[in-house]
Amino acid sequence: MAIQEPMTLATDYILALLGVVWGVSLLRQGSRAARLWGYGFFAMAAGAFFGGTAHGFADWLDPSQHALVWRATTYSIGLASFFLLAATGADVLPCKLSRPLMLIAAVKLAVYLWWMGSHDEFRFVIYDYAPSMLVVLACHLWAWRSIGVDWAKWIVAGVLVSFAGAGVQMSGFALHQHFNHNDLYHVIQMFGLW
């Protein structure tokens, strides 16, 4: 059996590796916010690993195994979304706002996991992830522009690059028949995470 989408598998696995490397780097920084960002990177790495496996080894997996790997993909991305919100609250918001954001993130994660238990379309992943990224963007943009947190501009830039990548992925634009919209999205996402 051949690998179904070799470039999607490769770019997903590279994204997973980078997520682990950057997650470890964040954990070493020691702050609560850095740890939450690190956990988010680990969850994203798991999603990329499982997504690459689902795309690349579809013919190698029986339908129930493929469904399980895909479910792990969608759950991992939902968990990443949770950690991005939690990290944002710990990063730039005062406690009276970060605690409610953590509660909202936890409820959102619970609803998402429940919903994805009976749905597997990737659009639902986007419906969950996009609002989280908008909150991350708004909070860090506020921190950068209003209260002078200079490093927040890098989070803003990363989110904007990630949105550009998501736009490419959703458009279906491909550079080549062997380098499709998913592959290009993964490469753009690498820069967004960096």
C-alpha positions in Angstrom: 0.0 0.0 0.0 1.2 3.5 -0.8 1.0 6.6 1.3 -2.1 8.5 0.2 -0.9 12.1 0.6 2.8 12.0 1.2 3.4 15.8 1.3 0.4 16.3 3.7 1.9 13.5 5.9 5.4 15.1 5.8 4.3 18.7 6.4 2.0 17.6 9.3 4.8 15.5 10.9 7.2 18.5 10.6 4.6 20.7 12.1 4.2 18.2 14.9 8.0 18.1 15.5 8.2 21.9 15.6 5.3 22.0 18.0 7.0 19.6 20.4 10.3 21.5 20.2 8.7 24.9 20.7 6.4 23.4 23.5 9.5 22.2 25.4 11.1 25.6 25.0 8.1 27.3 26.4 7.9 24.9 29.4 11.5 25.7 30.3 10.5 29.4 30.7 8.7 28.5 33.9 5.9 31.0 34.0 2.3 29.9 34.2 1.5 31.6 30.9 4.5 30.0 29.1 3.5 26.5 30.4 -0.1 27.0 29.1 1.4 28.1 25.7 3.6 25.1 25.8 0.7 22.7 26.4 -1.1 24.4 23.5 1.9 23.7 21.3 1.9 20.0 22.5 -1.8 19.7 21.7 -1.3 21.2 18.3 1.6 18.8 17.7 -0.6 15.9 18.6 -3.3 17.2 16.2 -0.7 17.5 13.4 0.7 14.1 14.1 -2.7 12.4 14.1 -3.9 14.5 11.1 -0.8 13.5 9.1 -1.4 9.9 10.0 -5.1 10.1 9.0 -4.2 11.7 5.6 -1.1 9.6 4.9 -2.1 6.2 6.0 -5.8 6.2 5.1 -5.4 3.0 3.1 -3.4 1.3 5.8 -6.1 1.8 8.5 -9.5 0.0 8.6 -12.4 2.4 8.8 -12.7 2.2 12.6 -9.0 2.9 13.1 -9.2 5.8 10.7 -12.2 7.2 12.5 -10.3 6.9 15.8 -7.2 8.6 14.5 -9.3 11.4 13.0 -11.2 11.8 16.3 -7.8 12.2 18.0 -7.0 14.9 15.5 -10.1 16.9 16.1 -9.9 16.5 19.9 -6.3 17.6 20.0 -7.0 20.7 18.0 -9.9 21.5 20.4 -7.5 21.1 23.3 -5.0 23.4 21.6 -7.8 26.0 21.3 -8.5 25.7 25.0 -4.8 26.2 26.0 -4.5 29.2 23.7 -7.3 30.9 25.4 -6.0 29.9 28.9 -2.5 31.2 28.0 -3.9 34.4 26.7 -5.8 35.0 30.0 -2.6 34.3 32.0 -0.5 36.4 29.6 -2.2 39.7 29.4 -5.4 39.9 31.3 -5.9 40.9 35.0 -7.1 38.0 37.3 -10.7 39.3 37.4 -10.8 38.7 33.6 -8.5 35.8 33.2 -10.5 33.5 35.5 -13.8 34.0 33.5 -11.9 33.5 30.3 -10.5 30.2 31.7 -14.1 29.1 32.6 -15.4 30.0 29.2 -12.5 28.1 27.6 -13.3 25.0 29.7 -17.0 25.1 28.9 -16.3 25.7 25.2 -13.9 22.7 25.3 -16.5 20.5 26.9 -19.2 21.4 24.4 -16.8 21.0 21.5 -15.7 17.5 22.7 -19.3 16.5 23.2 -20.2 17.8 19.7 -17.2 16.2 18.0 -18.2 12.9 19.6 -20.8 12.6 16.8 -19.4 14.8 14.1 -16.1 14.6 12.2 -16.2 17.3 9.6 -13.2 19.6 9.8 -15.4 22.7 9.5 -16.5 22.2 13.1 -12.8 22.3 14.1 -12.6 25.7 12.4 -15.8 26.9 14.0 -14.2 26.1 17.4 -10.7 27.3 16.6 -11.4 30.6 14.8 -13.2 32.4 17.6 -10.5 31.4 20.0 -7.9 32.8 17.7 -9.9 36.0 17.4 -9.9 36.4 21.2 -6.2 35.7 21.3 -5.7 38.3 18.6 -7.9 40.9 20.3 -6.4 40.5 23.7 -2.8 40.6 22.5 -3.5 43.5 20.2 -5.0 45.4 23.1 -2.0 44.5 25.3 0.4 45.7 22.7 -1.3 48.9 21.6 -3.0 50.0 24.8 -0.7 48.9 27.7 2.6 48.7 25.9 3.3 45.0 26.1 5.9 45.0 23.3 6.2 41.2 22.9 2.4 40.8 22.3 3.0 42.1 18.7 4.6 38.7 18.0 1.5 36.9 19.1 -0.6 39.2 16.9 1.7 38.5 13.9 1.5 34.8 14.5 -2.3 34.8 14.7 -2.5 36.9 11.5 -0.1 34.5 9.7 -2.2 31.5 10.9 -5.4 33.2 9.6 -3.7 33.7 6.2 -2.8 30.0 6.2 -6.3 29.0 7.1 -7.6 31.1 4.3 -5.3 29.3 1.9 -6.4 25.9 3.3 -10.1 26.8 2.9 -9.7 28.2 -0.6 -8.4 24.9 -1.9 -5.4 26.7 -3.6 -2.6 24.3 -4.5 0.9 25.0 -5.8 1.1 21.6 -7.5 -0.9 18.4 -7.6 1.6 16.9 -5.1 1.6 20.0 -2.9 -2.1 20.7 -2.1 -3.9 23.3 0.0 -3.3 21.3 3.2 0.4 21.2 2.6 0.7 24.9 1.9 -1.4 25.6 5.0 1.0 23.5 7.1 4.0 25.4 5.8 2.4 28.8 6.5 1.3 27.6 9.9 4.9 26.7 10.7 5.8 30.4 10.3 2.7 31.4 12.3 3.8 29.2 15.2 7.4 30.4 15.0 
